[in-house]
């Protein structure tokens, strides 16, 4: 029986070579985020961050690529994903 991921790490590659990493808990959350990023446009969209008072926004048209990685806390030793 396949294991269920404890979370997902979304890598967002921007024009200019910068990379942002956003952690989400469910597949539904990362699919909603990718849908927002792929719509495009000049309007800023907020990205979910892990810490209180942490806020990141990005313009979808500046996104060059998105990669999603499944996180298994039991195999990596990461707590609180």
Secondary structure as UniProt FT lines:
FT   STRAND          7..14
FT   TURN            15..16
FT   STRAND          19..24
FT   HELIX           27..39
FT   STRAND          44..47
FT   TURN            52..53
FT   STRAND          56..59
FT   HELIX           60..62
FT   STRAND          63..71
FT   HELIX           73..76
//
